[in-house]
Amino acid sequence: MRARAGLAVLLLAAVTGCGGSAQEAGKITIASAPNVFLSALYVARDDGLFAAEGLTVEIVEVESGNDSIAALASGQAQYADVGFEDLAELSRAGDDSVVMAHDILNRVTLTLVMRKEVAARKGVTAASPLRDRLSALKGLRIGITSPGSPTDTYMRYYLASVGLDPERDVELVPLGGGSALLAALEKGRIDAYHLSPPTPYVAAEQGFGVVLVDGPKGEVPELDGFDYTAWATSRQWAEQNAETAAAFSRALTRATGKVKRQPDAVAAQIMDDLGSDDRETVLRTVRAMASALSDRGCFDPAVVRRTLDVMLRLRILEEQADPAEGRLWTNDYNGC
């Protein structure tokens, strides 16, 4: 992937000598950007599920997946939510120090939102054929979080799928996190962006955006039944702290059950974590995300294989990654 050139080399340098260092028993640092698909993390902390497992959890905020994997690989965090492409890139560079240990999402939840007047000019709505919605991106300024992040790589796939050249037919503008993307769309600095909700929903509900691809609904068939995001950890750390890793997964599984059963309560509970006071939008997002969440954090070998095959076909990966258990993923710590 052109957008990820050099990432693995950078992370290899960060990993040396620190990725597997022993931590104080029961203490876990998590690197993540605030997101509704991480609701179970916030619930497990707030409801005392981590504490009940003897865990002390600190969440360190980062802006993008690249920052998460760097914090994980450097040993600054024990867990980070990342994609299989990140680990495949590391493995391709000869580094197998990081492994997926608890699945989070079973589809790509990136949600495409376009400025309302731009969508009107292009003649597209949420009801238009998918190809027309993606073709309407031609000539636009499209916001991404950072080069090489999922907002970049999957946007490049969407463009290529309708015959558009990401280097020639659009302008990809790196702006950071969801708040920056939302503000840029409102002010007209960009014409569109995609990110997991809630910010695309906020743009639509505030009247200046139109949601064209609703990721949690699985509107892109090739990206449904797909291991989009999972909790990854240092392989050495997990081996040295197997019970702590198992306890982390148990707490997340219990919390995920609450997210699926009690979305109203969870929406109110996580608003501070998201930096939002818009309860209706958060509730809409929790409800939408619930069906995309992995029930128990288990990895299905067939789904992993399909995910890696699709990533190769979409050129998110440059070469085939090994789908076998123990290479990029493991069910050793999630009770599956």
N, C-alpha and C positions, 0 to 999 in steps of 0.2 A: 504494500500500500504506500503510495507516494506520501500521503499525509502523515504516516507514522514513521517515515524514514528517520533513523537515528534514535528512536525512542528506546528500543531494547538495549542498545549500546549504553545509553545514558543510565538506564536502570541497572545494568550489570555493574557499572561502576558504583552505584549507590548500594547495591546488595553486599559487596565484598566486606566480609568481616562483621556484619551487623544484622543480617536478616533473620538469623536463627537464635539470637541471644536469649537466654533464659529470663523470664519475667517473674516478679513477685507473684506467688500463687494466688489465683483467683482474680488478678487485675488484668483488665483488657482495655486497650485503646482502640477506638474505631475511627477510621477516616471516611467521611462521607459528605456529600452535598445534601442539604435538606430536600426531602422528596416524599410524597405521599406513599410511593411504593415501599418506603422504609417504615411504614406505620408500625409494624410489629416490633421494630427496634425501640421506638419511643414507648409503646405500650408495655413492653417487657421491663423497661427501666422504671416507668411511672407506677406500674402495678406491683412492683417489688418481685417480679418473676426472676430477674437476675439475682437479686439479693437472696431469694429463697434457694437459689442454686449455689450460694456462697461466692457470687461474683461481684466485683466492683467494676463498673463500666464507665468509661469516659469517651464522649463523642467529640472528635475534633473536626471542625467544619472545613471542607475544601470546596473548590469551585467546579472541578471537572474530574472525569474518570482518570485522566492522565495524572492529576495530583494524587488521587487515591492510590493508584498502583505504585507511584513513586514513594509515598509514605509507607506503604506496606512492604515494598521491596527493601527500603532502607532500614526497616526495623523500628520506625517511629510509631507504627500501628500494628496490632495483631490481626485486625480484620479490616477489609475494605470491600465495598460493593463494586464489582468490575465485570467486564464482559469476557467471554471466551477468547475474543480476538486479542485481548491484552496478554493473556497467558500464552496463547499460541505464538505471539510475537517474541515473548521472552524465551520460550522453548526453542524457537527457531534460531535464536542467538546463542543457544547453548546453556541457558539458565533454566533449571527446573525447580527453583527454590520455592515457588509459589504454587498453591493448589486450590481449586474450588472445593469448598467443604459443606456448603448449605445453599441450595437453590432458592432463588427469590421469585423470578418472573418467568412465565412460560410463553410469553409473546413479546414482541417489540412494542413498547407503549408510547413511543415518540408520537406526538400529536401535532399535525401541521396546521398552523394558523396564518392567515393572510390578511393584510389590511383590507377593510371592508370596501373601500373605493377601488382598490386594485382588483379585488375579486369581481366586482361589478364590471369594471372595464374589460376584464378577461372573459367575462361571461360564464363564470363557474360558481357552483354552490356545492354544499355537502352531498347533494343528490346527483351531481354530475358523474359520469363514468370515471373510474379511478384514473384512467389514462389521461382524460381531459384535465382533471385536477392537477396532475403532476406536470403535464405539458404547459399548463398556465404559469409555471415557474420561470419559463424562458424570459430572459432579459431583466430579471429582478435582482435586487440586493437582498440576500438571504442571510440572516443571522445564525451564527453557530457559537457554541461555548468556547471552543478552542480547536486548532488544527489537530486532526487525529482522534478527536473525541467521537463518541457515537453520533452526536449531532452533525458532525462533518462526514463520517464514513457512510452513514445511512442516507444522508441527503445526496451524496454522490451516487449511491445506488439508485435512489428514486429518479434522479436526473438521467442517468445512463439507461434506465429501464424504458424511457420514452425517447431515446435517441438524442438527448442533450449532453453537451460537453461541459462538465463542471468548470473547466478552465476558460472556456470561451463564451458560453451561453448565459452564465449568471455571474454574479459577484458574491463570493462567500466572505462574510464579515465576522471575524472573531470578536465577541463582546463580553465573554464571561458568563455568569450564571443567569438564572431565570429572571431575576428582577431587572437586570440590565437589558436582557432581550425584550422583555415586556415594555419597558420604558422606551426603548428604541423603536419598537413597532408603533407605539402610541404617538410618538413625536415624528414619525415618518422617516426616520433615519434608515430603517430597513423596511422591506415590503412584506417579508414573511420570515418565519422560523419554525422549527419543530423541536419540541422538548416534551418529556413526560409531564402530564398535568400536575399542578393546577394552572400554571400561568396562561397556557393557551385558552383554557376555559374562561379565565378572568378577562382576557381580551375580548372574547365573544360576548360575555355578559355585560361588559362595560360599553359595548356598542361600536368599538373601533376595529374589531377583528371578526373573521369568519373562520370557523374550524372546518378544514377541508378533509383531513384524514384523522379520525379519532382512534388513536393507537390502542387504548384498552379494549376497544370493541373487536380488534383483530381484523380490520378492514383490508389489510394487505395479506392475502392468503399465504404467500411464501414466508412471511414473518410471523405466522401463528404456529403453535406447537413448536416453539423455538426457545432455546435457553438463552434469554437475552441478558440477564444480570444475575449474579450469585455472590454470596459471601466467600471471599478468598482469604487464605491465611498462609503464613510461612509454613512450609512442609516440616521443617525442623522444629519450629515452635510447637506445632500440633503434636508431633511425635513425643516431644518432651513434656507436653501438657495435655495429654489425651483426655483426661477427665474434665479439665476446664473447657476444652473444645466441645466435648459432648454436652456439657452443661449449658454452654452458650446456645447450641442448637435446640436443646430441649425447651429452653425459655422462649426462643423465637417461635417454635412450633405452637406452644400454648398461646402466645400472643397473637399469632396469625389466626388461630381459631376465633379469638375475640373480634379481630378485624372483619372477618367474614360474617360472624353472627350478629355483631352489634355496631354496624357502621355509624349510626347516629352518635353513640357514645364516644366512639373513637375519633370522629371528626372534631367534636368539642375538645377532646383530650390533647390532640396533636397540633392545635392551631398555633401555640407558642413556638413549637419546633419549626413550623413552616414560616414563622414571621407574618402570619396572616390574621386579620380580624374578620374575614369574609367566610362566615360559617357555611353558608349555602354552597359556595364554590368548593370548599374543602369537603363537605358532605357528598356533593356530586362526584368529586374525584375519588373519594374512598369507595363509594359504591361502584364506580366504574372500574377501579383497580382490583376490586376483590376477586373477580373471576380470573384475573391474570396471575394471581399469587399462587405459588406452590404451596400445597397444603402442609407438607411435612419437611420440605427442603430436600427431598430425595431427587437424585439424578437418575433418569431413565437412560440406559445405554443407547437405545434406539433414537431417542430425542437428541442426545449429545451428538450422535453420528450425523443425524439429519442437519443439525445446526451447523456443524463444521463443514458439511458438504455444501449447504446453502451459502455459507460465508465464502467458501472458495469460488463458487459459481458467481457470486455477486462481486468478487474481487475485493472483498473486505479482508480476506487472507490472500497472501501471495502464493502459498503452496499448501498442500494437504496437511492438516494436523492430525495427530494420532488420537483417535476417539476412545482408546482402551482405558478402562478404569486404572487409576494410579498414575496416569500421565498428566492430564490437565485437571482431573477431578477425582474425588473419592467419596464414597458413602461410609467411610470408617467412623465418622464422628456424628452423623445425623440420625443414627438409629434405624437406618433403612436396610 
